[in-house]
Amino acid sequence: MRLFRFDPEVGKSIDAYGSAGFVISRAAHSLDEAVLNCAYLEANGVIGFHQATVPQLFLVVRGGGWARGI
């Protein structure tokens, strides 16, 4: 068995587009441009508004907040 980590401690802190308190970790990536990321957002954190480069599914696992689209 091989264990993979994608918790915030091994993730990458993102500050682009005015993001704050936002860490992202790659969980999986296929050759067909499918990517699975695990994102962590601190309380009162922000994922800055940006145009996604690929279709995205955004799932909130814990907590709550607001999402914005075009």
C-alpha positions as CSV (number, residue, x, y, z in Angstrom):
1,M,0.0,0.0,0.0
2,R,1.2,3.5,-0.8
3,L,-0.1,6.5,1.2
4,F,-0.6,9.9,-0.3
5,R,-1.0,13.1,1.5
6,F,-2.9,16.1,0.4
7,D,-3.5,17.9,3.7
8,P,-2.7,21.7,4.1
9,E,0.7,21.0,5.5
10,V,1.9,19.6,2.2
11,G,-0.1,22.0,0.0
12,K,0.8,25.2,-1.8
13,S,-0.3,28.5,-0.4
14,I,-2.1,30.6,-3.1
15,D,-2.2,34.4,-3.1
16,A,-3.0,35.0,-6.8
17,Y,-6.1,37.2,-7.6
18,G,-6.3,38.5,-4.1
19,S,-6.6,35.1,-2.5
20,A,-5.8,34.8,1.2
21,G,-5.8,31.9,3.6
22,F,-6.0,29.5,0.7
23,V,-4.0,26.3,0.3
24,I,-4.3,23.8,-2.5
25,S,-3.0,20.2,-2.7
26,R,-3.0,18.0,-5.8
27,A,-4.8,14.7,-5.1
28,A,-4.8,13.3,-8.7
29,H,-4.1,14.2,-12.2
30,S,-4.9,12.3,-15.4
31,L,-3.4,12.7,-18.9
32,D,-6.9,13.8,-20.1
33,E,-6.6,17.1,-18.3
34,A,-8.7,15.9,-15.4
35,V,-7.3,17.3,-12.1
36,L,-8.5,16.6,-8.6
37,N,-7.4,19.2,-6.1
38,C,-8.1,19.5,-2.4
39,A,-8.5,23.1,-1.3
40,Y,-8.4,24.4,2.2
41,L,-9.7,27.8,3.1
42,E,-9.1,29.4,6.5
43,A,-12.0,31.1,8.4
44,N,-12.6,34.4,6.5
45,G,-10.2,33.2,3.7
46,V,-10.8,34.2,0.1
47,I,-10.3,32.4,-3.2
48,G,-9.8,35.4,-5.5
49,F,-12.2,35.7,-8.5
50,H,-10.6,34.3,-11.7
51,Q,-11.5,32.6,-14.9
52,A,-11.0,28.8,-14.6
53,T,-8.9,27.2,-17.2
54,V,-10.8,23.9,-17.1
55,P,-14.3,22.9,-16.0
56,Q,-14.5,22.7,-12.2
57,L,-16.7,21.1,-9.6
58,F,-16.5,22.9,-6.3
59,L,-17.6,20.8,-3.2
60,V,-17.8,22.2,0.3
61,V,-17.0,19.5,2.8
62,R,-17.1,21.5,6.0
63,G,-18.2,25.1,6.8
64,G,-19.9,27.5,4.5
65,G,-19.5,30.6,2.5
66,W,-20.4,32.3,-0.8
67,A,-19.5,31.4,-4.4
68,R,-19.6,33.8,-7.4
69,G,-19.9,33.0,-11.1
70,I,-19.9,35.1,-14.2
